[in-house]
Amino acid sequence: MREPLCDYMWYRTPITGVYMSADTPDSKDSIKQENLRLKRAVEELSILNEISTTISSTMELGTIETLIIKKCIKHFHVEQAAVMILREEASDNPFQTMIREADQSRVAAPYRLDTQLTGWMLKHRQPLLVNDLQTDERFQAMPRDGVQVKSLLCVPLFKKGKMMGLISCFNKKGDEGFSEEDQRLLSIIAAQSAQVIENARLLEQEQMLTRIQEEHRLAAEIQTRLLPKAAPSINGYDIAGVSYPAKAVGGDYFDFISIDEHRLAFCVADVCGKGIPAALLMSNLQATIRTEALLVQCPCECLNHSNRLLYRNTEANKFATLFYGILDVNEHSIVYANAGHNRPFIVRGNGEHTELCTAGIVLSMLEQFDYPEDTCTLAPGEVLVVYSDGVTEAINELQEEYGEERLWNLAKRLRVKKADDIVDEVIKEIGLFAGTQEQFDDITLMVIKRM
Amino acid sequence: MNAKVKMVDDVAVLTVKGNLMGGSETDSCHMKVKELLEEKTKKIVADLSHVKWVNSKGLGMLMACLTSSKNSGGVFKICGASEKVNSLLMITKLITIFECFDTVDEAVASFRE
């Protein structure tokens, strides 16, 4: 294919020539001929101008394609025209987007463009002009049903030397068929259109990305609202909880559910994975736990039921870990059950720590599982710390994990502080430890301190 | 592809390398297991001795392998889990549903019992 700029230059020269020769006319015939050429040249320039003005006035891909098609139908006097855009990711049918416009006065049904044409264009990457398709050896197997294609003109669209699509015109009206001039003009139109189409395509992609980002933002907002706004205030207890997702939305969550005047259920959970899929499962899990917490009396039953419900609603590779406890403020006891979650621990008055070891399998792995239950007590000043693996698996620049040991020691040092401060300090410490390393997993932390 | 298969008689030993953290290697392992099951290989051992890190996605993948195997009438066992991987299996109690062995030989031999 010729460079479009060269085309244009080549095309202008004769016009100047005609103008020069008009001063010394040789014969009336040649003037007439020259005038005809001049008229056609002006026409072509005006169509080019028209197309470039209209297509650059819009940035919407569909509109641009339709405009090009309409102008082609009008100018080339054809029954139908089409703009096809090549999609790089689709290998079986490279030409995915086909926008066709038919001149309704002549054609009732749209053509089914044969893959032969697109195949030929992809292979040869050059303009194709056929005025008698029925006898053309290259396209012997064109479909004979529906509207017959008699003549066609097809030029490729290039983007930085790569073929990105094609513009085709079918069935020139009248008997003359497509001319070399038609081909040249359509090539110029194609060269003009390619960049505009590409820009529109990029804009469309960007708009889609913006929409997705907006949806993410909304999802994050919804999820934040699902988390408790404030920790419950209970006489004799100081409670705090936070959750920081690694991405906009996450799979971790914590919750407080008031069961009656002296009992508070609480939980920390981690749904496998991150982002939207994890967040969806998380909201499902939260709804399940909130319902079960009020229906059943003990943690083990709550987990047994929730496990079964979740198992039925999820795929084999999806699961969640959950620690669920019920604090009795009269007894100062915590009855708990654990579905494969990191072991919570209590910092005792003497500075030692006790891990809550009783646990069962992660939720949603087995249809039926009887979760064991255990009880622990809190003496004045003692602190229960429940956390997700994002805390202990935070990684520093040396690829070391924060680990449980560090967390235990930190909690021991902080145990005299208020629950809110303990939570803040731990989160700060994790941030300092990770340094420049990106937060990889959701971080959730809950502290229950008996005053 | 970070999962290589070696046949020891009728047992397929899948050597998994890298981190099972939800990346492409995590998916490729489950794909390989599904391929084996389709080819009527019913005895599969995943050798995890070259796996450094496993997170919840990785665990999910191992569980998916186990479930796919069970559903196709196969048996999926694991071996060579590092201390870290093992502790994760302990905490999540998944150790109770996986047949775990120290070495490939032990895992392969277990099919002959």
HADDOCK unambig.tbl for C-alpha pairs under 7 A between the chains (distance, minus, plus):
assign (segid A and resid 272 and name CA) (segid B and resid 56 and name CA) 5.06 0.50 0.50
assign (segid A and resid 272 and name CA) (segid B and resid 57 and name CA) 5.98 0.50 0.50
assign (segid A and resid 273 and name CA) (segid B and resid 56 and name CA) 6.46 0.50 0.50
assign (segid A and resid 273 and name CA) (segid B and resid 57 and name CA) 5.60 0.50 0.50
assign (segid A and resid 316 and name CA) (segid B and resid 63 and name CA) 6.67 0.50 0.50
assign (segid A and resid 316 and name CA) (segid B and resid 64 and name CA) 5.23 0.50 0.50
assign (segid A and resid 316 and name CA) (segid B and resid 67 and name CA) 6.46 0.50 0.50
assign (segid A and resid 317 and name CA) (segid B and resid 60 and name CA) 4.20 0.50 0.50
assign (segid A and resid 317 and name CA) (segid B and resid 61 and name CA) 5.70 0.50 0.50
assign (segid A and resid 317 and name CA) (segid B and resid 63 and name CA) 5.75 0.50 0.50
assign (segid A and resid 317 and name CA) (segid B and resid 64 and name CA) 4.75 0.50 0.50
assign (segid A and resid 318 and name CA) (segid B and resid 60 and name CA) 5.94 0.50 0.50
assign (segid A and resid 340 and name CA) (segid B and resid 91 and name CA) 5.45 0.50 0.50
assign (segid A and resid 340 and name CA) (segid B and resid 92 and name CA) 3.54 0.50 0.50
assign (segid A and resid 340 and name CA) (segid B and resid 93 and name CA) 5.84 0.50 0.50
assign (segid A and resid 341 and name CA) (segid B and resid 91 and name CA) 6.62 0.50 0.50
assign (segid A and resid 341 and name CA) (segid B and resid 92 and name CA) 6.22 0.50 0.50
assign (segid A and resid 342 and name CA) (segid B and resid 91 and name CA) 6.40 0.50 0.50
assign (segid A and resid 360 and name CA) (segid B and resid 93 and name CA) 5.96 0.50 0.50
assign (segid A and resid 361 and name CA) (segid B and resid 92 and name CA) 5.49 0.50 0.50
assign (segid A and resid 361 and name CA) (segid B and resid 93 and name CA) 4.52 0.50 0.50
assign (segid A and resid 361 and name CA) (segid B and resid 94 and name CA) 6.02 0.50 0.50
assign (segid A and resid 362 and name CA) (segid B and resid 92 and name CA) 5.44 0.50 0.50
assign (segid A and resid 362 and name CA) (segid B and resid 93 and name CA) 6.84 0.50 0.50
